[in-house]
Amino acid sequence: MFLNFLSDLGSNITPTRNFNLLYIILDSLFIVGFLVLLILKKRYLTTIFAVAGGILYFIVDYGYFYLISGSRVVSIDGIVQDNLYTALVLLWMSLSYGITNFAFIWLCLSKDKYLKYWLILIIGWWLIIPSVTAMGGANNIQTFRTTNQYHGAMAIILLVGYIGIIVYSLFTKKKLINILWLLLIGISVQFCWEAALLVNGIRPLNENSLQTLILNSLIETNLGMPYIYLIYLAITSKYNEDLSINSLLIRENKESSNK
């Protein structure tokens, strides 16, 4: 019943974005600069995870939403684009939001000491860039996708992940997982850029805007948080942020060799 409810709720949602070429150019420069800044600050794990997130977004957006389900459409000046131009636009869009979203998540999970500055940089860019790129002319590039085809499946992935974490927390004697923290990260990262798109007119304001904002924020990025957290725990148990070996792992290996 719950999945049917989500399917019915999502059937009215067609997430749409309108932007211009200047938006793509400036945002691409920002993403490169952001990655360079992460590397200069030796946030190597964050950088790797962020780039992997961008690649994952592209695989899902182009591979599934466009090629398999046919729910993604890209048009320029009202003309629907072929595979090449669609792939190029989706590559930029996936890398842009994939890199910033996954960096946002990793930095929050690690509780980076400069977390507030990283978040101000990311969210501030999302809010400011549309105003700057308005000087580049009309938003003649449009992307949209229908959502009723997959929100039910997304809800299943979300429920399985969080139920698994809840069951684990109920029976483990180890340190409990802060589920509310995971929910806050998963919901807030999507909400921040969805809201930025909406208030700046990149995503059109219509009767379904609030529904799109709420439903996407609750599900789309949040569904991956339980699994991302497990990946985070697995990686950080072996490596530090600068890719050096975790000192705890070194100590355990020494103790094992001395036995």
C-alpha positions, -999 to +999 in steps of 0.1 A: +000+000+000+028+024+009+046+017-024+013+023-043+009+055-025+044+066-035+038+056-071+006+076-072+022+106-055+052+105-078+031+102-110+024+139-109+061+148-106+082+157-136+115+172-123+125+199-148+156+221-150+161+251-173+196+266-178+219+281-204+254+274-217+270+299-194+256+279-164+273+248-177+307+265-183+309+284-149+296+254-130+322+231-147+350+256-136+336+256-101+337+218-099+373+216-111+382+243-086+364+225-058+382+193-065+416+211-066+407+227-032+399+193-018+432+179-030+452+209-017+436+203+017+445+166+015+409+155+015+419+126-008+392+101+004+366+128+000+378+136-036+378+099-046+343+094-032+330+125-048+343+116-082+329+081-078+296+096-069+296+117-101+304+087-122+276+067-105+251+095-111+260+095-148+256+057-151+222+059-135+210+091-153+222+082-188+223+045-185+190+038-167+169+070-169+177+078-206+187+045-223+167+020-205+136+036-190+134+065-215+123+088-187+151+114-192+148+140-220+172+168-229+162+196-253+179+228-266+158+256-280+128+232-278+145+205-300+149+171-283+186+161-286+202+129-298+224+105-278+256+125-281+243+159-269+221+142-243+251+123-230+272+155-228+246+174-209+239+145-185+276+140-180+281+176-168+249+175-147+258+141-131+294+152-123+282+185-110+256+173-085+273+139-080+306+154-069+291+181-047+264+158-032+289+130-024+315+154-010+287+170+011+279+135+025+314+123+031+325+156+048+294+153+071+300+117+079+337+124+088+326+155+107+354+174+090+368+202+111+361+227+083+327+212+076+308+245+079+331+262+054+328+233+029+290+234+032+288+272+029+310+269-003+288+242-018+254+255-009+264+291-015+274+281-051+241+264-057+223+296-046+245+321-064+253+306-098+218+310-113+219+348-107+253+351-123+245+330-154+213+351-160+237+374-179+243+346-204+209+349-219+177+328-218+177+294-203+173+276-236+185+242-224+159+220-206+161+186-190+132+167-174+124+131-164+092+113-152+094+097-118+064+074-115+084+046-130+109+043-102+099+059-069+084+026-057+117+008-063+136+037-046+114+034-016+121-003-013+159+004-014+155+031+013+133+009+036+157-021+033+187+000+041+172+018+072+154-013+085+187-032+083+205-005+103+177-004+129+178-042+133+216-041+136+214-013+162+189-033+183+211-064+185+247-051+184+268-045+215+291-021+196+287+016+192+252+024+180+247+040+146+232+075+148+203+070+124+190+105+129+223+119+117+222+097+086+186+109+079+196+145+084+225+142+060+205+123+034+175+146+034+194+179+038+218+174+009+190+168-016+168+195-001+194+222-003+200+219-040+164+211-048+154+243-030+182+263-047+170+252-081+134+261-072+140+296-057+162+306-087+138+294-113+161+266-127+133+243-116+099+259-127+075+269-099+042+252-105+015+233-086+038+202-082+069+221-070+064+216-033+055+179-039+087+174-060+108+192-033+095+171-004+094+137-021+128+140-038+144+152-006+130+123+014+139+096-011+164+102-038+197+108-020+185+095+013+179+060+000+217+055-003+227+067+031+227+034+050+248+018+022+271+048+020+277+047+057+288+011+055+312+020+027+325+049+048+330+026+078+348+000+057+372+025+041+380+046+071+387+015+092+418+010+069+427+045+056+428+080+069+416+110+049+450+116+034+452+079+023+477+070+050+471+037+068+448+039+098+470+038+130+445+014+147+449-011+118+487-008+121+485-014+159+463-045+153+486-059+127+516-055+151+497-072+179+488-101+156+524-105+144+536-105+181+514-134+191 
